């Protein structure tokens, strides 16, 4: 399997095949047929060395086509809106991902039905079901949906786009002058991605993270090594993943699609809520919009709890628990999710108390203090997330 953005060779091939698209865009024209050809070609490259995953990918696409088409027919054509039916279709949409997450536990830790990018494609497909239910998507075309689902720059690493935003870019006529700005910005993001992924993340990995991991496994200077590893892993995780995201956004811009950014200086966040508005933003906003807010609305409507803060805190724990198991059914992912919910709830309680008594003023000094505290809480969370404790024999 050729990993997207995994080597310089990939970028050389990418540049050769998207050059005609860039030239056409500079002339204010789109090449839908050629775009489709390039998309299929790069998807073929992704799965050329693994036929099983390639077949799983094709089955997944057809499955989502059927699910979304049937629900659109039920919701828009039949004009029905039963909550149970909606829930059923959401489950049907995420069913392949559930199988992929559960299957390794049942088959000796081997994944037979998964493929690269299944999580991000599932989020995009499930969003369609939810927004059809909400009446936000009033028209449906299978070709447009497939075009959105298979937009190859973002298949493997996100960011998670929304169909309506994507369609605006696809359908709006290209303005050559504006595209030049998009092109320049896209090239800048790609080179920044090179800096992040292939230089900074690489150096952190070989000179900082991996050596400390070795010391931890051997129990050499354990406490110091653990603290160092916590920061090393956090820095590596950011620069590696942010680099991939920059590649995806940059290539999208070259194709004339303004895919949303995924990171916005997350380690400068002044508190944990601010951090989740900056870190893996498209995933964070997806969970906020489609899990947290919907659960808050549901619990408020059912009046199971009278206190709005109780409702919000329950929603936080459910939201981050699901985010944890989305990463995998390992204890450290689940604990990581519950840890994030806990510190968000504690911060919210602190904010409410401070709002009443005003003992912690908001100024430049407290901003820096908050940023340092948040950074360390975040890094400790990533230490849990790293799974390092599973590699250490106590």
C-alpha positions as CSV (number, residue, x, y, z in Angstrom):
1,X,0.0,0.0,0.0
2,X,1.3,3.4,-0.9
3,X,0.8,5.6,2.2
4,X,-0.4,9.1,1.2
5,X,2.2,11.8,1.9
6,X,4.5,9.2,3.2
7,X,7.5,9.8,0.8
8,X,9.0,12.3,-1.6
9,X,8.2,9.9,-4.4
10,X,4.5,10.3,-3.6
11,X,4.7,14.1,-4.0
12,X,6.5,13.8,-7.3
13,X,3.8,11.6,-8.7
14,X,1.2,13.9,-7.2
15,X,2.7,16.9,-8.8
16,X,2.8,15.3,-12.2
17,X,-0.9,14.3,-12.2
18,X,-2.4,17.4,-10.6
19,X,-0.4,19.8,-12.8
20,X,-3.2,19.8,-15.5
21,X,-5.7,20.6,-12.9
22,X,-3.7,23.6,-11.6
23,X,-3.3,24.9,-15.1
24,X,-7.0,24.5,-15.8
25,X,-7.9,26.2,-12.5
26,X,-5.6,29.2,-13.4
27,X,-7.7,29.5,-16.6
28,X,-10.9,29.5,-14.6
29,X,-11.9,26.0,-15.7
30,X,-12.6,22.7,-13.9
31,X,-11.8,19.3,-15.2
32,X,-14.4,17.0,-13.6
33,X,-13.6,13.9,-15.7
34,X,-9.8,14.3,-15.2
35,X,-10.4,14.9,-11.5
36,X,-12.3,11.7,-11.3
37,X,-9.5,9.8,-13.1
38,X,-6.8,11.2,-10.8
39,X,-9.0,10.3,-7.7
40,X,-9.4,6.7,-8.9
41,X,-5.7,6.5,-9.7
42,X,-4.5,7.6,-6.3
43,X,-7.1,5.4,-4.6
44,X,-5.7,2.6,-6.6
45,X,-2.1,3.5,-5.5
46,X,-3.4,3.4,-1.9
47,X,-4.7,-0.2,-2.1
48,X,-2.6,-1.7,-5.0
49,X,-0.6,-3.8,-2.6
50,X,-3.5,-5.0,-0.4
51,X,-6.4,-6.5,-2.4
52,X,-8.4,-7.3,0.7
53,X,-8.4,-3.7,1.9
54,X,-9.2,-2.5,-1.6
55,X,-12.2,-4.8,-1.7
56,X,-13.3,-3.6,1.8
57,X,-13.0,0.0,0.6
58,X,-15.3,-0.6,-2.4
59,X,-17.8,-2.5,-0.3
60,X,-17.8,0.3,2.2
61,X,-18.5,3.0,-0.4
62,X,-21.4,1.0,-1.9
63,X,-22.7,0.4,1.6
64,X,-22.7,4.2,2.4
65,X,-24.3,5.0,-0.9
66,X,-27.2,2.6,-0.1
67,X,-27.6,3.9,3.5
68,X,-27.6,7.6,2.5
69,X,-29.8,7.1,-0.5
70,X,-32.4,5.1,1.5
71,X,-32.5,7.6,4.3
72,X,-32.8,10.5,1.9
73,X,-35.7,8.8,0.3
74,X,-37.3,8.1,3.6
75,X,-36.7,11.6,5.0
76,X,-37.2,13.9,1.9
77,X,-39.3,11.9,-0.4
78,X,-41.6,10.1,2.1
79,X,-41.4,13.2,4.3
80,X,-41.1,11.1,7.5
81,X,-38.9,11.8,10.5
82,X,-39.1,9.1,13.1
83,X,-36.3,9.2,15.7
84,X,-36.0,5.4,15.8
85,X,-35.5,5.2,12.0
86,X,-32.9,8.0,12.2
87,X,-31.0,6.2,14.9
88,X,-31.1,2.9,12.9
89,X,-29.6,4.6,9.8
90,X,-26.9,6.3,11.9
91,X,-26.0,2.9,13.3
92,X,-26.0,1.4,9.8
93,X,-23.6,4.2,8.6
94,X,-21.1,3.6,11.5
95,X,-21.5,-0.2,11.5
96,X,-18.4,-0.8,9.3
97,X,-16.3,1.3,11.6
98,X,-17.7,-0.5,14.6
99,X,-16.8,-3.9,13.0
100,X,-13.3,-2.7,12.3
101,X,-12.8,-1.5,15.9
102,X,-14.2,-4.6,17.5
103,X,-12.9,-7.2,15.1
104,X,-9.2,-7.2,16.3
105,X,-10.5,-8.2,19.8
106,X,-12.1,-11.3,18.2
107,X,-9.5,-12.4,15.7
108,X,-6.1,-12.4,17.3
109,X,-5.4,-8.8,16.9
110,X,-5.6,-8.8,13.1
111,X,-7.7,-6.4,11.1
112,X,-9.3,-8.1,8.1
113,X,-12.0,-5.7,7.0
114,X,-10.5,-2.3,7.7
115,X,-8.7,0.1,5.4
116,X,-6.8,3.3,5.6
117,X,-9.1,6.2,6.1
118,X,-12.2,4.4,7.2
119,X,-12.7,6.6,10.2
120,X,-12.7,9.8,8.2
121,X,-15.0,8.5,5.5
122,X,-17.4,7.2,8.1
123,X,-17.6,10.7,9.7
124,X,-18.3,12.2,6.4
125,X,-21.0,9.7,5.5
126,X,-22.7,9.8,8.9
127,X,-22.8,13.6,8.7
128,X,-24.9,13.2,5.5
129,X,-27.5,11.1,7.4
130,X,-27.6,13.6,10.3
131,X,-27.8,16.7,8.1
132,X,-30.5,15.1,5.9
133,X,-32.5,14.5,9.1
134,X,-32.0,18.1,10.1
135,X,-33.3,19.3,6.7
136,X,-29.9,21.0,5.9
137,X,-29.4,18.8,2.8
138,X,-32.5,19.1,0.6
139,X,-31.1,17.7,-2.6
140,X,-29.1,14.5,-3.0
141,X,-27.1,13.2,-6.0
142,X,-25.1,10.0,-5.7
143,X,-22.3,11.2,-8.0
144,X,-21.9,14.4,-5.9
145,X,-21.8,12.3,-2.7
146,X,-19.2,9.9,-4.1
147,X,-17.1,12.9,-5.3
148,X,-17.3,14.3,-1.7
149,X,-16.6,11.0,-0.1
150,X,-13.6,10.1,-2.3
151,X,-11.9,13.5,-2.3
152,X,-8.5,11.8,-2.2
153,X,-6.3,14.5,-0.5
154,X,-8.3,14.0,2.8
155,X,-9.1,10.2,2.7
156,X,-6.2,9.0,4.9
157,X,-5.7,11.8,7.4
158,X,-8.6,14.2,7.3
159,X,-9.5,17.0,7.9
160,X,-13.2,16.1,8.1
161,X,-15.1,18.3,5.6
162,X,-18.8,18.9,5.5
163,X,-20.8,18.1,2.3
164,X,-22.5,21.5,2.0
165,X,-19.3,23.4,2.4
166,X,-17.5,21.1,-0.1
167,X,-20.3,21.5,-2.6
168,X,-20.0,25.3,-2.5
169,X,-16.4,25.1,-3.7
170,X,-17.2,22.5,-6.3
171,X,-20.1,24.4,-7.8
172,X,-18.9,28.0,-7.5
173,X,-17.1,29.2,-10.7
174,X,-13.4,29.5,-10.3
175,X,-12.0,33.1,-10.2
176,X,-8.4,32.9,-11.6
177,X,-7.3,35.8,-9.4
178,X,-8.6,34.2,-6.2
179,X,-7.3,30.8,-7.3
180,X,-3.8,32.2,-7.5
181,X,-4.1,33.2,-3.8
182,X,-5.4,29.7,-3.0
183,X,-2.5,28.2,-5.0
184,X,0.1,30.2,-3.2
185,X,-1.4,29.3,0.2
186,X,-1.6,25.6,-0.8
187,X,2.1,25.5,-1.8
188,X,3.0,27.3,1.5
189,X,1.0,24.7,3.5
190,X,2.7,21.8,1.7
191,X,6.1,23.2,2.4
192,X,5.2,23.9,6.0
193,X,4.0,20.3,6.2
194,X,7.4,19.1,5.0
195,X,9.0,21.1,7.8
196,X,6.6,19.7,10.4
197,X,6.5,16.1,9.2
198,X,9.8,15.3,7.6
199,X,12.1,17.5,9.6
200,X,10.8,18.5,13.0
201,X,8.7,15.3,13.8
202,X,11.5,13.1,12.4
203,X,14.2,14.7,14.5
204,X,12.0,14.6,17.6
205,X,11.4,10.9,17.0
206,X,14.9,9.7,16.5
207,X,16.7,12.0,18.9
208,X,14.2,12.4,21.7
209,X,11.1,10.2,21.7
210,X,12.5,6.9,20.7
211,X,15.6,7.0,23.0
212,X,13.5,7.9,26.0
213,X,11.1,5.1,25.2
214,X,14.0,2.7,25.3
215,X,15.1,4.1,28.7
216,X,11.6,3.7,30.0
217,X,11.3,0.1,28.9
218,X,14.7,-0.6,30.6
219,X,13.6,1.3,33.7
220,X,16.7,3.6,33.5
221,X,16.2,6.9,35.3
222,X,12.5,6.2,35.1
223,X,10.9,9.4,36.5
224,X,13.0,11.8,34.5
225,X,12.6,9.6,31.3
226,X,8.9,9.5,31.8
227,X,8.5,13.3,32.1
228,X,10.8,13.8,29.1
229,X,8.9,11.2,27.1
230,X,5.6,12.9,27.9
231,X,6.8,16.1,26.3
232,X,8.6,14.4,23.4
233,X,5.6,12.3,22.5
234,X,3.3,15.4,22.6
235,X,5.6,17.4,20.3
236,X,6.0,14.5,18.0
237,X,2.3,13.8,17.8
238,X,1.5,17.4,17.0
239,X,4.2,18.0,14.3
240,X,3.6,14.6,12.7
241,X,-0.2,14.9,12.5
242,X,-0.3,18.6,11.8
243,X,2.2,17.9,9.0
244,X,-0.1,15.3,7.4
245,X,-3.1,17.7,7.8
246,X,-1.2,20.5,6.1
247,X,-0.4,18.2,3.2
248,X,-4.1,17.4,2.8
249,X,-5.2,21.0,3.1
250,X,-2.4,22.2,0.7
251,X,-3.2,19.7,-2.0
252,X,-6.9,20.5,-1.6
253,X,-6.2,24.1,-2.2
254,X,-4.3,23.2,-5.4
255,X,-7.4,21.4,-6.6
256,X,-9.5,24.5,-5.9
257,X,-11.2,23.1,-2.7
258,X,-10.7,25.1,0.5
259,X,-10.7,22.2,3.0
260,X,-10.9,23.5,6.6
261,X,-7.7,23.7,8.7
262,X,-7.2,21.1,11.4
263,X,-4.8,22.9,13.8
264,X,-4.5,26.4,15.1
265,X,-1.5,26.8,17.5
266,X,-3.1,24.4,20.0
267,X,-0.2,24.6,22.5
268,X,-0.9,28.3,22.9
269,X,-4.4,27.6,24.2
270,X,-5.3,29.5,27.4
271,X,-7.4,26.7,28.8
272,X,-8.6,23.2,28.0
273,X,-11.8,24.4,26.2
274,X,-9.6,26.7,24.1
275,X,-7.3,23.8,23.3
276,X,-10.1,21.7,21.9
277,X,-11.1,24.6,19.7
278,X,-7.5,24.5,18.3
279,X,-6.6,20.8,18.2
280,X,-7.8,18.5,15.4
281,X,-10.5,21.0,14.9
282,X,-12.6,19.2,12.4
283,X,-12.8,16.1,14.6
284,X,-13.5,18.2,17.7
285,X,-16.2,20.2,16.0
286,X,-17.7,17.1,14.6
287,X,-18.0,15.6,18.1
288,X,-19.3,18.9,19.4
289,X,-22.0,19.3,16.8
290,X,-23.2,15.7,16.3
291,X,-22.7,14.1,19.8
292,X,-22.3,16.7,22.5
293,X,-25.0,19.2,21.3
294,X,-27.4,16.5,20.3
295,X,-27.1,14.8,23.6
296,X,-27.6,18.1,25.5
297,X,-30.7,18.8,23.4
298,X,-32.0,15.3,24.0
299,X,-31.5,15.3,27.8
300,X,-32.9,18.8,28.0
301,X,-36.0,17.9,26.0
302,X,-36.6,14.7,28.1
303,X,-36.1,16.7,31.3
304,X,-34.2,13.8,32.9
305,X,-32.1,16.3,34.7
306,X,-33.1,19.8,35.9
307,X,-29.7,21.3,36.2
308,X,-28.2,22.5,32.9
309,X,-24.7,22.0,34.2
310,X,-25.4,18.4,35.1
311,X,-26.6,17.8,31.5
312,X,-23.5,19.5,30.1
313,X,-21.2,17.4,32.2
314,X,-22.9,14.2,31.4
315,X,-22.6,15.1,27.7
316,X,-18.9,15.9,28.1
317,X,-18.2,12.5,29.5
318,X,-20.2,10.7,26.8
319,X,-18.7,12.8,24.1
320,X,-15.1,12.1,25.2
321,X,-15.7,8.5,26.0
322,X,-16.9,7.9,22.5
323,X,-13.9,9.9,21.2
324,X,-11.7,7.6,23.2
325,X,-13.1,4.4,21.9
326,X,-13.1,5.8,18.4
327,X,-9.3,5.8,18.6
328,X,-9.4,2.1,19.7
329,X,-10.8,-0.3,22.2
330,X,-7.7,-0.1,24.5
331,X,-7.8,0.9,28.1
332,X,-5.5,3.9,27.5
333,X,-7.7,5.4,24.8
334,X,-10.8,5.1,27.1
335,X,-8.9,6.6,30.1
336,X,-7.6,9.4,27.8
337,X,-11.2,10.3,26.8
338,X,-12.4,10.2,30.4
339,X,-9.4,12.3,31.5
340,X,-10.2,15.0,28.9
341,X,-13.9,15.1,30.1
342,X,-12.8,15.3,33.7
343,X,-10.4,18.3,33.2
344,X,-13.0,20.1,31.1
345,X,-15.7,19.6,33.8
346,X,-13.3,20.8,36.5
347,X,-12.3,23.8,34.4
348,X,-15.9,24.7,33.9
349,X,-16.6,24.5,37.6
350,X,-13.5,26.7,38.2
351,X,-14.8,29.2,35.6
352,X,-18.2,29.4,37.3
353,X,-16.7,29.9,40.7
354,X,-14.3,32.5,39.4
355,X,-17.2,34.3,37.6
356,X,-18.9,34.7,41.0
357,X,-16.0,35.6,43.2
358,X,-13.5,37.0,40.6
359,X,-10.4,35.8,42.4
360,X,-8.5,35.0,39.1
361,X,-8.4,38.1,36.8
362,X,-8.0,37.9,33.1
363,X,-4.9,39.6,31.9
364,X,-1.7,38.9,30.0
365,X,0.0,37.3,33.1
366,X,-2.9,34.9,33.8
367,X,-3.1,34.1,30.1
368,X,0.5,32.9,30.2
369,X,-0.1,31.0,33.4
370,X,-3.2,29.4,32.0
371,X,-1.3,28.5,28.8
372,X,1.5,26.8,30.8
373,X,-1.0,24.9,33.0
374,X,-3.0,23.8,30.0
375,X,0.0,22.7,28.1
376,X,1.1,20.4,30.9
377,X,-2.4,18.9,31.4
378,X,-2.6,18.3,27.7
379,X,0.8,16.6,27.6
380,X,-0.1,14.4,30.5
381,X,-3.2,13.3,28.5
382,X,-1.1,12.5,25.5
383,X,1.2,10.4,27.8
384,X,-1.8,8.3,28.6
385,X,-2.9,8.3,24.9
386,X,0.6,7.1,23.8
387,X,0.1,3.6,25.3
388,X,3.6,3.7,26.8
389,X,2.4,2.1,30.0
390,X,1.4,-1.0,28.1
391,X,5.1,-1.3,27.0
392,X,6.6,-1.0,30.5
393,X,6.9,-3.9,32.8
394,X,6.3,-2.8,36.4
